[in-house]
Amino acid sequence: MTMTQEQYDREQQMRAELEAGFTDYAGFVGWVICPAREKCPCGLRGVFKPLKNGRLPMHRHGTYGDPCSGARQKPTTPPLQLRPAATPAP
């Protein structure tokens, strides 16, 4: 299945927002994204709850595939936080 240009642009925009450390979903606050970027089997928007040692959990290409290059690595982006609410213009 091939993405349209519009889908690809939206995917890139969402990744940029995650890399900046912001999310719209309260459930993902404190989570991090994989530093492997496009090579991650979870895709550009894959988010993970860091382990107690601050590293990412194991994730693989398929059920028994090779580990992702970002697995067990320290995240390169800040933990996600909720996007600040926009203040209405006077």
N, C-alpha and C positions, 0 to 999 in steps of 0.2 A: 504494500500500500504506500503510495506516495503522497506527501503533504503538499497542499497548495501553497503558494507564496504567502497568502494571508495567514494560514496556519503556522507556517514557519516563522513569520514575523512575530506572531503572538507568542510562540514558544520562546523566541529570543528575548522578547520584552519581559516575559515572566521570569526567565533565568536572570536577567539583569536586576530585576527587583529583588530576587532572592539573594543575589550576590551583594546587593547593597545592604542586606540584613533586614528586609521588611517583608511581612506577609499579611494577608487579610484574614487568615485563619487562626483563631486563638489556640487551637490544638497544637499548632506547630511552633509556638513560642518556646525558645530555648533549643530548638532543633537546629541542625546544620545541613549544608548541602555537600555533596561529594566533590572533592577536588578533581576528579577524573574528567569532569565536564561531559563532552559528547561520547566519550568512551565508556561511561558508566552504563551498566545494563539497565538501570532504573530510569535512564533518560535524563534530560536536562533539569527536570523538576523534581528529581528524587531527593527527598529529605530524610534525615536519619536522626534518631535520638542518640546523642553521644553516650559512649560507655562511661563508667565511673572514672577511668583514666584519661578521659577527654578525647579519645580516638573514636573513629567511626567503626560500627559493627561490620562483620564480614558480610559481603554480598557478592554474588557470582553471576556469571553469564550462564543462565539456565540452571537447572537443578544440580547438576554435577559438573558444571563447566569450570573454567579457570576463574580464579578470584579477580574481582575488579581491582585495577591498580590503585584505587582510592580506599580500598578496604584496609582497616586497621591503621590508617594514617590520621594525622592530626588535621582538622579542618583548616582551610585557608581563608575562610570567611567568618564574620562574626555570627554568634547565635542569633537566630531570627527573633524579631520583636514585632509587635503589632504596629502597623502603619499609623502615624499620628492622624487624628481626625482633622479634616480640613476646617478651617475657621471661616465662617461666612463673611463675605465682603460687606462693609457698612454701606 
